[in-house]
Amino acid sequence: MRRYSDKQALSTLSEINVTPLLDLAFVLLIIFMITTPLLENSMDLIVPTSEAAEGAVDPAKVVTVSIDKNDVLKLEEEEVSFAQLEEKLAALRASDPKAAVVVRPHRDLPVQRFISVMDVIARAGMTKVGVMTRPEGT
């Protein structure tokens, strides 16, 4: 006579164990959370170098153009119009080709007005142009 035990010899699993899958998902989440900020802020910049870069602009030859938030344009503290600015900068460029211009725009100035001044400076033939800014919070 054959004996039968209460235990089944072979049984199939009808459920999948998701614990290892969740462990893997959490590990990947942590890895992506750590590496993503590093990828966003890293930037490989190769800054150009030049032997003539040092002393390229004489501070005595720098002319300041200021723009008020009310579109008041000043060249070295003297109020000028856009046409006068272009004439004076062209005359300065003709007399001294190494002259430089620094633009001081107001913080609340619309960008289009700033671009208009930069266009006037470009039409005058000035090639050394800078924009004066100040650090945040000052």
C-alpha positions as CSV (number, residue, x, y, z in Angstrom):
1,M,0.0,0.0,0.0
2,R,1.1,3.5,-0.9
3,R,1.6,6.2,1.7
4,Y,0.6,9.7,1.1
5,S,2.0,12.6,3.1
6,D,0.2,15.8,3.8
7,K,3.0,17.8,2.3
8,Q,2.9,18.5,-1.4
9,A,6.0,17.4,-3.1
10,L,5.9,20.1,-5.8
11,S,4.1,23.4,-5.4
12,T,4.1,26.4,-7.7
13,L,4.5,30.0,-6.6
14,S,1.7,32.2,-7.6
15,E,3.1,35.4,-6.2
16,I,6.2,37.4,-7.2
17,N,8.4,38.6,-4.4
18,V,8.8,42.4,-5.1
19,T,11.2,43.2,-2.3
20,P,14.4,42.8,-4.4
21,L,12.8,44.9,-7.1
22,L,11.9,47.7,-4.6
23,D,15.5,47.6,-3.2
24,L,16.9,48.0,-6.7
25,A,14.5,50.9,-7.5
26,F,15.5,52.7,-4.3
27,V,19.2,52.3,-5.0
28,L,18.8,53.6,-8.5
29,L,16.8,56.5,-7.2
30,I,19.5,57.5,-4.7
31,I,22.2,57.2,-7.4
32,F,20.3,59.5,-9.7
33,M,19.5,62.0,-6.9
34,I,23.2,62.2,-6.1
35,T,24.6,62.4,-9.7
36,T,22.0,64.7,-11.3
37,P,23.0,67.9,-9.5
38,L,26.6,67.2,-10.3
39,L,25.9,66.9,-14.0
40,E,23.9,70.1,-14.2
41,N,26.5,72.3,-12.6
42,S,29.6,70.9,-14.3
43,M,30.7,72.7,-17.4
44,D,34.0,72.2,-19.2
45,L,35.1,75.7,-20.2
46,I,38.3,76.3,-22.0
47,V,39.0,80.0,-21.6
48,P,40.9,81.5,-24.5
49,T,44.3,82.9,-23.7
50,S,46.2,85.7,-25.3
51,E,49.6,87.2,-24.9
52,A,48.2,90.7,-25.6
53,A,45.4,90.4,-23.1
54,E,47.2,91.9,-20.2
55,G,47.1,95.7,-20.3
56,A,44.9,95.7,-23.4
57,V,42.7,98.5,-22.1
58,D,44.1,101.6,-20.6
59,P,41.8,102.8,-17.7
60,A,42.4,106.4,-18.7
61,K,40.9,105.7,-22.2
62,V,37.6,104.2,-20.9
63,V,34.5,106.2,-21.6
64,T,31.3,105.6,-19.5
65,V,27.8,105.5,-21.1
66,S,25.1,105.6,-18.4
67,I,21.4,104.7,-19.1
68,D,18.8,105.8,-16.6
69,K,15.5,103.9,-16.1
70,N,13.8,106.9,-17.7
71,D,15.9,106.5,-20.9
72,V,18.2,109.4,-19.9
73,L,21.4,108.7,-21.8
74,K,24.7,110.2,-20.4
75,L,28.2,110.1,-21.9
76,E,30.6,110.9,-19.1
77,E,27.9,112.6,-17.0
78,E,26.8,114.8,-20.0
79,E,23.3,114.2,-21.3
80,V,23.2,113.2,-25.0
81,S,20.8,111.8,-27.5
82,F,21.3,108.6,-29.5
83,A,22.5,110.6,-32.5
84,Q,24.9,112.7,-30.4
85,L,26.2,109.6,-28.7
86,E,27.0,107.9,-32.0
87,E,28.8,111.1,-33.3
88,K,30.9,111.5,-30.2
89,L,31.9,107.9,-30.0
90,A,32.8,107.9,-33.7
91,A,34.9,111.0,-33.1
92,L,36.5,109.3,-30.1
93,R,37.2,106.2,-32.2
94,A,38.8,108.3,-34.9
95,S,41.0,110.1,-32.5
96,D,42.0,107.1,-30.4
97,P,41.4,103.6,-31.9
98,K,42.3,102.0,-28.5
99,A,39.5,103.7,-26.6
100,A,37.0,101.5,-24.7
101,V,33.4,102.0,-23.7
102,V,31.7,100.8,-20.5
103,V,27.9,100.8,-20.4
104,R,26.2,101.3,-17.0
105,P,22.5,100.3,-17.5
106,H,19.9,100.8,-14.8
107,R,18.6,97.6,-13.2
108,D,15.0,98.3,-14.2
109,L,15.9,99.4,-17.8
110,P,14.1,97.3,-20.5
111,V,16.4,95.1,-22.4
112,Q,15.5,96.5,-25.7
113,R,16.7,100.0,-24.7
114,F,20.0,98.5,-23.6
115,I,20.3,96.7,-27.0
116,S,19.6,100.0,-28.8
117,V,22.5,101.6,-27.0
118,M,24.8,98.6,-27.8
119,D,23.7,99.0,-31.5
120,V,24.7,102.7,-31.4
121,I,28.1,101.8,-29.9
122,A,28.6,99.2,-32.6
123,R,27.7,101.6,-35.4
124,A,30.2,104.1,-34.0
125,G,32.9,101.4,-34.5
126,M,33.8,100.8,-30.9
127,T,35.1,97.3,-30.5
128,K,36.1,97.3,-26.8
129,V,32.8,97.4,-24.9
130,G,32.0,96.3,-21.4
131,V,29.0,96.3,-19.2
132,M,29.3,97.5,-15.6
133,T,27.5,95.5,-13.0
134,R,27.6,95.1,-9.3
135,P,27.2,92.0,-7.1
136,E,23.8,91.0,-5.7
137,G,22.8,92.5,-2.4
138,T,24.8,95.7,-2.6
